[in-house]
Amino acid sequence: MVTIRKPEDANGGGEPTGPPSDIFDNLAALRLEPDAAALVGAVEILAHVLIRRPSPTEWVRVHPDADMTLATSCYVDRENRETYLVVPEMREVLITGVKVMLLVTAVTSRGSVFLWPLALGDDTGRTNAWHETARDAAMRAKSAWTKLAAECRPLPHFSSRGESPRAGVAENVV
């Protein structure tokens, strides 16, 4: 049996008042108002950040600070569509699937943070129009909301479609 002691009981003695009443007797006291969540001290913590490209339906911005980018080696698992960072000790061991990437911090118009992998090329010296255009789009996204959609006509490139979530007009055509 649980007893409750009040610091200042009505009879002045702080005597036990008996078992508590059922907490479900007053459901209104348990309810939170929709905007009361901010009052309970909840703080959102970003614990998991995906490495991915923006989808064709997302408006994105890229953080303009150079400290928010990382040139590194990544292993790209094409079968599962996953990208992993490669620690320096494993760069020589993992030969296939490892690419030199520039990871830039990006955010969607809905506030979803992710790392956008931009290929930096390979040791052959060949260029890839898709990679060059993605890097150009990321540079433009440092100053304006950008939406990417791959088109194969006449050459591979990205273009903006629709309207910006902020200004109501297309800000970047890449």
PyMOL CGO cylinders between C-alpha atoms (Angstrom):
from pymol import cmd
from pymol.cgo import CYLINDER

trace = [
    CYLINDER, 0.00, 0.00, 0.00, 1.36, 3.41, -1.00, 0.3, 1, 1, 1, 1, 1, 1,
    CYLINDER, 1.36, 3.41, -1.00, 0.82, 6.40, 1.23, 0.3, 1, 1, 1, 1, 1, 1,
    CYLINDER, 0.82, 6.40, 1.23, 1.15, 10.01, 0.26, 0.3, 1, 1, 1, 1, 1, 1,
    CYLINDER, 1.15, 10.01, 0.26, 2.48, 12.61, 2.66, 0.3, 1, 1, 1, 1, 1, 1,
    CYLINDER, 2.48, 12.61, 2.66, 1.85, 16.25, 2.00, 0.3, 1, 1, 1, 1, 1, 1,
    CYLINDER, 1.85, 16.25, 2.00, 4.38, 18.72, 3.38, 0.3, 1, 1, 1, 1, 1, 1,
    CYLINDER, 4.38, 18.72, 3.38, 1.65, 20.86, 4.86, 0.3, 1, 1, 1, 1, 1, 1,
    CYLINDER, 1.65, 20.86, 4.86, -1.37, 18.70, 5.49, 0.3, 1, 1, 1, 1, 1, 1,
    CYLINDER, -1.37, 18.70, 5.49, -4.68, 20.29, 6.35, 0.3, 1, 1, 1, 1, 1, 1,
    CYLINDER, -4.68, 20.29, 6.35, -4.47, 18.88, 9.88, 0.3, 1, 1, 1, 1, 1, 1,
    CYLINDER, -4.47, 18.88, 9.88, -0.89, 20.22, 10.23, 0.3, 1, 1, 1, 1, 1, 1,
    CYLINDER, -0.89, 20.22, 10.23, 0.63, 16.86, 11.07, 0.3, 1, 1, 1, 1, 1, 1,
    CYLINDER, 0.63, 16.86, 11.07, 1.56, 15.59, 7.64, 0.3, 1, 1, 1, 1, 1, 1,
    CYLINDER, 1.56, 15.59, 7.64, -0.23, 12.31, 8.36, 0.3, 1, 1, 1, 1, 1, 1,
    CYLINDER, -0.23, 12.31, 8.36, -0.69, 9.80, 5.54, 0.3, 1, 1, 1, 1, 1, 1,
    CYLINDER, -0.69, 9.80, 5.54, -3.84, 10.44, 3.52, 0.3, 1, 1, 1, 1, 1, 1,
    CYLINDER, -3.84, 10.44, 3.52, -4.29, 6.87, 2.27, 0.3, 1, 1, 1, 1, 1, 1,
    CYLINDER, -4.29, 6.87, 2.27, -4.05, 5.39, -1.21, 0.3, 1, 1, 1, 1, 1, 1,
    CYLINDER, -4.05, 5.39, -1.21, -4.01, 7.83, -4.13, 0.3, 1, 1, 1, 1, 1, 1,
    CYLINDER, -4.01, 7.83, -4.13, -7.08, 8.21, -6.26, 0.3, 1, 1, 1, 1, 1, 1,
    CYLINDER, -7.08, 8.21, -6.26, -7.16, 6.49, -9.66, 0.3, 1, 1, 1, 1, 1, 1,
    CYLINDER, -7.16, 6.49, -9.66, -5.10, 8.53, -12.16, 0.3, 1, 1, 1, 1, 1, 1,
    CYLINDER, -5.10, 8.53, -12.16, -7.73, 7.85, -14.81, 0.3, 1, 1, 1, 1, 1, 1,
    CYLINDER, -7.73, 7.85, -14.81, -10.47, 9.58, -12.83, 0.3, 1, 1, 1, 1, 1, 1,
    CYLINDER, -10.47, 9.58, -12.83, -9.49, 12.92, -14.36, 0.3, 1, 1, 1, 1, 1, 1,
    CYLINDER, -9.49, 12.92, -14.36, -8.29, 12.39, -17.95, 0.3, 1, 1, 1, 1, 1, 1,
    CYLINDER, -8.29, 12.39, -17.95, -8.44, 16.11, -18.68, 0.3, 1, 1, 1, 1, 1, 1,
    CYLINDER, -8.44, 16.11, -18.68, -5.57, 16.63, -16.24, 0.3, 1, 1, 1, 1, 1, 1,
    CYLINDER, -5.57, 16.63, -16.24, -3.42, 14.22, -18.24, 0.3, 1, 1, 1, 1, 1, 1,
    CYLINDER, -3.42, 14.22, -18.24, -3.99, 15.88, -21.61, 0.3, 1, 1, 1, 1, 1, 1,
    CYLINDER, -3.99, 15.88, -21.61, -1.43, 18.19, -23.16, 0.3, 1, 1, 1, 1, 1, 1,
    CYLINDER, -1.43, 18.19, -23.16, -2.44, 20.98, -25.44, 0.3, 1, 1, 1, 1, 1, 1,
    CYLINDER, -2.44, 20.98, -25.44, -1.02, 20.59, -28.99, 0.3, 1, 1, 1, 1, 1, 1,
    CYLINDER, -1.02, 20.59, -28.99, 1.44, 23.44, -28.45, 0.3, 1, 1, 1, 1, 1, 1,
    CYLINDER, 1.44, 23.44, -28.45, 2.43, 22.32, -24.95, 0.3, 1, 1, 1, 1, 1, 1,
    CYLINDER, 2.43, 22.32, -24.95, 5.10, 19.92, -26.24, 0.3, 1, 1, 1, 1, 1, 1,
    CYLINDER, 5.10, 19.92, -26.24, 7.58, 22.79, -26.21, 0.3, 1, 1, 1, 1, 1, 1,
    CYLINDER, 7.58, 22.79, -26.21, 6.94, 23.23, -22.51, 0.3, 1, 1, 1, 1, 1, 1,
    CYLINDER, 6.94, 23.23, -22.51, 8.07, 19.75, -21.51, 0.3, 1, 1, 1, 1, 1, 1,
    CYLINDER, 8.07, 19.75, -21.51, 11.71, 20.46, -22.39, 0.3, 1, 1, 1, 1, 1, 1,
    CYLINDER, 11.71, 20.46, -22.39, 11.95, 18.12, -25.36, 0.3, 1, 1, 1, 1, 1, 1,
    CYLINDER, 11.95, 18.12, -25.36, 14.92, 18.90, -27.57, 0.3, 1, 1, 1, 1, 1, 1,
    CYLINDER, 14.92, 18.90, -27.57, 15.35, 17.33, -30.99, 0.3, 1, 1, 1, 1, 1, 1,
    CYLINDER, 15.35, 17.33, -30.99, 18.78, 15.79, -31.45, 0.3, 1, 1, 1, 1, 1, 1,
    CYLINDER, 18.78, 15.79, -31.45, 20.07, 14.89, -34.89, 0.3, 1, 1, 1, 1, 1, 1,
    CYLINDER, 20.07, 14.89, -34.89, 21.43, 11.39, -34.27, 0.3, 1, 1, 1, 1, 1, 1,
    CYLINDER, 21.43, 11.39, -34.27, 21.46, 9.83, -37.74, 0.3, 1, 1, 1, 1, 1, 1,
    CYLINDER, 21.46, 9.83, -37.74, 22.39, 11.61, -40.97, 0.3, 1, 1, 1, 1, 1, 1,
    CYLINDER, 22.39, 11.61, -40.97, 21.93, 9.83, -44.27, 0.3, 1, 1, 1, 1, 1, 1,
    CYLINDER, 21.93, 9.83, -44.27, 24.40, 10.05, -47.13, 0.3, 1, 1, 1, 1, 1, 1,
    CYLINDER, 24.40, 10.05, -47.13, 22.19, 10.41, -50.20, 0.3, 1, 1, 1, 1, 1, 1,
    CYLINDER, 22.19, 10.41, -50.20, 21.39, 12.47, -53.26, 0.3, 1, 1, 1, 1, 1, 1,
    CYLINDER, 21.39, 12.47, -53.26, 18.39, 14.80, -53.29, 0.3, 1, 1, 1, 1, 1, 1,
    CYLINDER, 18.39, 14.80, -53.29, 15.27, 13.24, -54.76, 0.3, 1, 1, 1, 1, 1, 1,
    CYLINDER, 15.27, 13.24, -54.76, 13.67, 14.84, -57.84, 0.3, 1, 1, 1, 1, 1, 1,
    CYLINDER, 13.67, 14.84, -57.84, 10.81, 16.12, -55.67, 0.3, 1, 1, 1, 1, 1, 1,
    CYLINDER, 10.81, 16.12, -55.67, 12.92, 17.92, -53.05, 0.3, 1, 1, 1, 1, 1, 1,
    CYLINDER, 12.92, 17.92, -53.05, 14.01, 21.53, -52.83, 0.3, 1, 1, 1, 1, 1, 1,
    CYLINDER, 14.01, 21.53, -52.83, 17.44, 21.70, -51.22, 0.3, 1, 1, 1, 1, 1, 1,
    CYLINDER, 17.44, 21.70, -51.22, 19.96, 24.18, -49.86, 0.3, 1, 1, 1, 1, 1, 1,
    CYLINDER, 19.96, 24.18, -49.86, 23.63, 23.48, -49.21, 0.3, 1, 1, 1, 1, 1, 1,
    CYLINDER, 23.63, 23.48, -49.21, 25.48, 24.95, -46.25, 0.3, 1, 1, 1, 1, 1, 1,
    CYLINDER, 25.48, 24.95, -46.25, 27.81, 27.65, -47.62, 0.3, 1, 1, 1, 1, 1, 1,
    CYLINDER, 27.81, 27.65, -47.62, 30.55, 27.16, -44.99, 0.3, 1, 1, 1, 1, 1, 1,
    CYLINDER, 30.55, 27.16, -44.99, 33.54, 25.16, -46.26, 0.3, 1, 1, 1, 1, 1, 1,
    CYLINDER, 33.54, 25.16, -46.26, 33.83, 23.56, -42.80, 0.3, 1, 1, 1, 1, 1, 1,
    CYLINDER, 33.83, 23.56, -42.80, 30.53, 21.80, -43.51, 0.3, 1, 1, 1, 1, 1, 1,
    CYLINDER, 30.53, 21.80, -43.51, 32.05, 19.79, -46.39, 0.3, 1, 1, 1, 1, 1, 1,
    CYLINDER, 32.05, 19.79, -46.39, 34.34, 16.77, -46.32, 0.3, 1, 1, 1, 1, 1, 1,
    CYLINDER, 34.34, 16.77, -46.32, 36.44, 15.35, -49.15, 0.3, 1, 1, 1, 1, 1, 1,
    CYLINDER, 36.44, 15.35, -49.15, 36.81, 11.65, -48.35, 0.3, 1, 1, 1, 1, 1, 1,
    CYLINDER, 36.81, 11.65, -48.35, 36.58, 8.09, -49.63, 0.3, 1, 1, 1, 1, 1, 1,
    CYLINDER, 36.58, 8.09, -49.63, 33.22, 6.38, -49.68, 0.3, 1, 1, 1, 1, 1, 1,
    CYLINDER, 33.22, 6.38, -49.68, 32.18, 2.84, -50.45, 0.3, 1, 1, 1, 1, 1, 1,
    CYLINDER, 32.18, 2.84, -50.45, 29.07, 2.74, -52.61, 0.3, 1, 1, 1, 1, 1, 1,
    CYLINDER, 29.07, 2.74, -52.61, 26.99, -0.43, -52.28, 0.3, 1, 1, 1, 1, 1, 1,
    CYLINDER, 26.99, -0.43, -52.28, 24.95, -0.22, -55.47, 0.3, 1, 1, 1, 1, 1, 1,
    CYLINDER, 24.95, -0.22, -55.47, 22.89, -3.32, -54.69, 0.3, 1, 1, 1, 1, 1, 1,
    CYLINDER, 22.89, -3.32, -54.69, 21.50, -1.91, -51.43, 0.3, 1, 1, 1, 1, 1, 1,
    CYLINDER, 21.50, -1.91, -51.43, 21.84, 1.75, -52.44, 0.3, 1, 1, 1, 1, 1, 1,
    CYLINDER, 21.84, 1.75, -52.44, 23.92, 2.56, -49.39, 0.3, 1, 1, 1, 1, 1, 1,
    CYLINDER, 23.92, 2.56, -49.39, 26.98, 4.80, -49.07, 0.3, 1, 1, 1, 1, 1, 1,
    CYLINDER, 26.98, 4.80, -49.07, 29.54, 4.29, -46.31, 0.3, 1, 1, 1, 1, 1, 1,
    CYLINDER, 29.54, 4.29, -46.31, 32.54, 6.31, -45.16, 0.3, 1, 1, 1, 1, 1, 1,
    CYLINDER, 32.54, 6.31, -45.16, 35.84, 4.44, -45.55, 0.3, 1, 1, 1, 1, 1, 1,
    CYLINDER, 35.84, 4.44, -45.55, 38.40, 4.79, -42.76, 0.3, 1, 1, 1, 1, 1, 1,
    CYLINDER, 38.40, 4.79, -42.76, 41.95, 5.54, -43.97, 0.3, 1, 1, 1, 1, 1, 1,
    CYLINDER, 41.95, 5.54, -43.97, 43.22, 2.08, -42.96, 0.3, 1, 1, 1, 1, 1, 1,
    CYLINDER, 43.22, 2.08, -42.96, 40.74, 0.42, -45.34, 0.3, 1, 1, 1, 1, 1, 1,
    CYLINDER, 40.74, 0.42, -45.34, 41.25, 2.59, -48.42, 0.3, 1, 1, 1, 1, 1, 1,
    CYLINDER, 41.25, 2.59, -48.42, 43.93, 0.30, -49.85, 0.3, 1, 1, 1, 1, 1, 1,
    CYLINDER, 43.93, 0.30, -49.85, 42.02, -2.88, -48.95, 0.3, 1, 1, 1, 1, 1, 1,
    CYLINDER, 42.02, -2.88, -48.95, 38.69, -1.92, -50.53, 0.3, 1, 1, 1, 1, 1, 1,
    CYLINDER, 38.69, -1.92, -50.53, 39.57, -1.36, -54.16, 0.3, 1, 1, 1, 1, 1, 1,
    CYLINDER, 39.57, -1.36, -54.16, 36.26, -1.84, -55.94, 0.3, 1, 1, 1, 1, 1, 1,
    CYLINDER, 36.26, -1.84, -55.94, 33.35, 0.37, -55.02, 0.3, 1, 1, 1, 1, 1, 1,
    CYLINDER, 33.35, 0.37, -55.02, 35.47, 3.05, -53.30, 0.3, 1, 1, 1, 1, 1, 1,
    CYLINDER, 35.47, 3.05, -53.30, 35.09, 6.55, -54.74, 0.3, 1, 1, 1, 1, 1, 1,
    CYLINDER, 35.09, 6.55, -54.74, 36.52, 9.92, -53.86, 0.3, 1, 1, 1, 1, 1, 1,
    CYLINDER, 36.52, 9.92, -53.86, 33.57, 12.07, -52.82, 0.3, 1, 1, 1, 1, 1, 1,
    CYLINDER, 33.57, 12.07, -52.82, 32.86, 15.52, -51.54, 0.3, 1, 1, 1, 1, 1, 1,
    CYLINDER, 32.86, 15.52, -51.54, 30.18, 15.29, -48.85, 0.3, 1, 1, 1, 1, 1, 1,
    CYLINDER, 30.18, 15.29, -48.85, 28.27, 18.54, -48.49, 0.3, 1, 1, 1, 1, 1, 1,
    CYLINDER, 28.27, 18.54, -48.49, 25.76, 19.26, -45.75, 0.3, 1, 1, 1, 1, 1, 1,
    CYLINDER, 25.76, 19.26, -45.75, 22.34, 19.87, -47.25, 0.3, 1, 1, 1, 1, 1, 1,
    CYLINDER, 22.34, 19.87, -47.25, 18.80, 20.41, -45.99, 0.3, 1, 1, 1, 1, 1, 1,
    CYLINDER, 18.80, 20.41, -45.99, 15.44, 19.97, -47.67, 0.3, 1, 1, 1, 1, 1, 1,
    CYLINDER, 15.44, 19.97, -47.67, 12.67, 22.54, -47.54, 0.3, 1, 1, 1, 1, 1, 1,
    CYLINDER, 12.67, 22.54, -47.54, 11.02, 20.31, -44.93, 0.3, 1, 1, 1, 1, 1, 1,
    CYLINDER, 11.02, 20.31, -44.93, 14.07, 20.53, -42.66, 0.3, 1, 1, 1, 1, 1, 1,
    CYLINDER, 14.07, 20.53, -42.66, 15.55, 17.08, -43.31, 0.3, 1, 1, 1, 1, 1, 1,
    CYLINDER, 15.55, 17.08, -43.31, 19.36, 17.21, -43.03, 0.3, 1, 1, 1, 1, 1, 1,
    CYLINDER, 19.36, 17.21, -43.03, 21.51, 14.89, -45.16, 0.3, 1, 1, 1, 1, 1, 1,
    CYLINDER, 21.51, 14.89, -45.16, 24.99, 14.61, -46.63, 0.3, 1, 1, 1, 1, 1, 1,
    CYLINDER, 24.99, 14.61, -46.63, 25.00, 14.97, -50.39, 0.3, 1, 1, 1, 1, 1, 1,
    CYLINDER, 25.00, 14.97, -50.39, 27.80, 12.90, -52.00, 0.3, 1, 1, 1, 1, 1, 1,
    CYLINDER, 27.80, 12.90, -52.00, 29.38, 14.60, -54.99, 0.3, 1, 1, 1, 1, 1, 1,
    CYLINDER, 29.38, 14.60, -54.99, 31.81, 12.53, -57.04, 0.3, 1, 1, 1, 1, 1, 1,
    CYLINDER, 31.81, 12.53, -57.04, 35.17, 14.24, -57.48, 0.3, 1, 1, 1, 1, 1, 1,
    CYLINDER, 35.17, 14.24, -57.48, 36.30, 12.10, -60.40, 0.3, 1, 1, 1, 1, 1, 1,
    CYLINDER, 36.30, 12.10, -60.40, 38.71, 9.23, -60.70, 0.3, 1, 1, 1, 1, 1, 1,
    CYLINDER, 38.71, 9.23, -60.70, 42.35, 8.76, -61.52, 0.3, 1, 1, 1, 1, 1, 1,
    CYLINDER, 42.35, 8.76, -61.52, 41.67, 8.34, -65.26, 0.3, 1, 1, 1, 1, 1, 1,
    CYLINDER, 41.67, 8.34, -65.26, 41.12, 12.05, -65.79, 0.3, 1, 1, 1, 1, 1, 1,
    CYLINDER, 41.12, 12.05, -65.79, 37.85, 11.50, -67.66, 0.3, 1, 1, 1, 1, 1, 1,
    CYLINDER, 37.85, 11.50, -67.66, 34.95, 13.82, -66.91, 0.3, 1, 1, 1, 1, 1, 1,
    CYLINDER, 34.95, 13.82, -66.91, 31.35, 12.88, -66.33, 0.3, 1, 1, 1, 1, 1, 1,
    CYLINDER, 31.35, 12.88, -66.33, 28.63, 15.37, -67.27, 0.3, 1, 1, 1, 1, 1, 1,
    CYLINDER, 28.63, 15.37, -67.27, 26.30, 14.06, -64.54, 0.3, 1, 1, 1, 1, 1, 1,
    CYLINDER, 26.30, 14.06, -64.54, 28.92, 14.57, -61.83, 0.3, 1, 1, 1, 1, 1, 1,
    CYLINDER, 28.92, 14.57, -61.83, 29.93, 18.01, -63.09, 0.3, 1, 1, 1, 1, 1, 1,
    CYLINDER, 29.93, 18.01, -63.09, 26.34, 19.17, -63.20, 0.3, 1, 1, 1, 1, 1, 1,
    CYLINDER, 26.34, 19.17, -63.20, 25.60, 17.80, -59.72, 0.3, 1, 1, 1, 1, 1, 1,
    CYLINDER, 25.60, 17.80, -59.72, 28.60, 19.73, -58.36, 0.3, 1, 1, 1, 1, 1, 1,
    CYLINDER, 28.60, 19.73, -58.36, 27.36, 22.87, -60.15, 0.3, 1, 1, 1, 1, 1, 1,
    CYLINDER, 27.36, 22.87, -60.15, 23.87, 22.37, -58.68, 0.3, 1, 1, 1, 1, 1, 1,
    CYLINDER, 23.87, 22.37, -58.68, 25.35, 22.02, -55.19, 0.3, 1, 1, 1, 1, 1, 1,
    CYLINDER, 25.35, 22.02, -55.19, 27.27, 25.27, -55.66, 0.3, 1, 1, 1, 1, 1, 1,
    CYLINDER, 27.27, 25.27, -55.66, 24.09, 27.05, -56.74, 0.3, 1, 1, 1, 1, 1, 1,
    CYLINDER, 24.09, 27.05, -56.74, 22.20, 25.56, -53.80, 0.3, 1, 1, 1, 1, 1, 1,
    CYLINDER, 22.20, 25.56, -53.80, 24.53, 27.45, -51.45, 0.3, 1, 1, 1, 1, 1, 1,
    CYLINDER, 24.53, 27.45, -51.45, 22.70, 30.66, -52.32, 0.3, 1, 1, 1, 1, 1, 1,
    CYLINDER, 22.70, 30.66, -52.32, 19.21, 29.59, -53.43, 0.3, 1, 1, 1, 1, 1, 1,
    CYLINDER, 19.21, 29.59, -53.43, 16.72, 26.77, -53.06, 0.3, 1, 1, 1, 1, 1, 1,
    CYLINDER, 16.72, 26.77, -53.06, 17.36, 24.29, -55.87, 0.3, 1, 1, 1, 1, 1, 1,
    CYLINDER, 17.36, 24.29, -55.87, 15.35, 21.37, -57.19, 0.3, 1, 1, 1, 1, 1, 1,
    CYLINDER, 15.35, 21.37, -57.19, 17.00, 18.73, -59.33, 0.3, 1, 1, 1, 1, 1, 1,
    CYLINDER, 17.00, 18.73, -59.33, 15.47, 16.43, -61.90, 0.3, 1, 1, 1, 1, 1, 1,
    CYLINDER, 15.47, 16.43, -61.90, 17.60, 14.35, -64.24, 0.3, 1, 1, 1, 1, 1, 1,
    CYLINDER, 17.60, 14.35, -64.24, 16.84, 14.66, -67.92, 0.3, 1, 1, 1, 1, 1, 1,
    CYLINDER, 16.84, 14.66, -67.92, 18.61, 12.77, -70.67, 0.3, 1, 1, 1, 1, 1, 1,
    CYLINDER, 18.61, 12.77, -70.67, 17.80, 15.07, -73.60, 0.3, 1, 1, 1, 1, 1, 1,
    CYLINDER, 17.80, 15.07, -73.60, 19.94, 16.12, -75.40, 0.3, 1, 1, 1, 1, 1, 1,
    CYLINDER, 19.94, 16.12, -75.40, 22.80, 15.62, -72.92, 0.3, 1, 1, 1, 1, 1, 1,
    CYLINDER, 22.80, 15.62, -72.92, 22.72, 14.58, -69.28, 0.3, 1, 1, 1, 1, 1, 1,
    CYLINDER, 22.72, 14.58, -69.28, 21.91, 17.55, -67.08, 0.3, 1, 1, 1, 1, 1, 1,
    CYLINDER, 21.91, 17.55, -67.08, 19.69, 18.62, -64.25, 0.3, 1, 1, 1, 1, 1, 1,
    CYLINDER, 19.69, 18.62, -64.25, 16.92, 21.15, -64.41, 0.3, 1, 1, 1, 1, 1, 1,
    CYLINDER, 16.92, 21.15, -64.41, 14.63, 22.92, -62.01, 0.3, 1, 1, 1, 1, 1, 1,
    CYLINDER, 14.63, 22.92, -62.01, 10.95, 22.05, -62.06, 0.3, 1, 1, 1, 1, 1, 1,
    CYLINDER, 10.95, 22.05, -62.06, 8.12, 23.73, -60.21, 0.3, 1, 1, 1, 1, 1, 1,
    CYLINDER, 8.12, 23.73, -60.21, 8.32, 26.56, -57.74, 0.3, 1, 1, 1, 1, 1, 1,
    CYLINDER, 8.32, 26.56, -57.74, 10.58, 27.40, -54.87, 0.3, 1, 1, 1, 1, 1, 1,
    CYLINDER, 10.58, 27.40, -54.87, 9.13, 26.70, -51.42, 0.3, 1, 1, 1, 1, 1, 1,
    CYLINDER, 9.13, 26.70, -51.42, 10.29, 30.13, -50.27, 0.3, 1, 1, 1, 1, 1, 1,
    CYLINDER, 10.29, 30.13, -50.27, 9.87, 32.66, -53.03, 0.3, 1, 1, 1, 1, 1, 1,
    CYLINDER, 9.87, 32.66, -53.03, 7.09, 31.13, -55.09, 0.3, 1, 1, 1, 1, 1, 1,
    CYLINDER, 7.09, 31.13, -55.09, 9.21, 31.06, -58.25, 0.3, 1, 1, 1, 1, 1, 1,
    CYLINDER, 9.21, 31.06, -58.25, 11.90, 28.80, -59.62, 0.3, 1, 1, 1, 1, 1, 1,
    CYLINDER, 11.90, 28.80, -59.62, 15.16, 30.20, -58.27, 0.3, 1, 1, 1, 1, 1, 1,
    CYLINDER, 15.16, 30.20, -58.27, 17.69, 27.92, -59.91, 0.3, 1, 1, 1, 1, 1, 1,
    CYLINDER, 17.69, 27.92, -59.91, 17.69, 26.06, -63.16, 0.3, 1, 1, 1, 1, 1, 1,
    CYLINDER, 17.69, 26.06, -63.16, 20.59, 23.70, -63.14, 0.3, 1, 1, 1, 1, 1, 1,
]
cmd.load_cgo(trace, "trace")
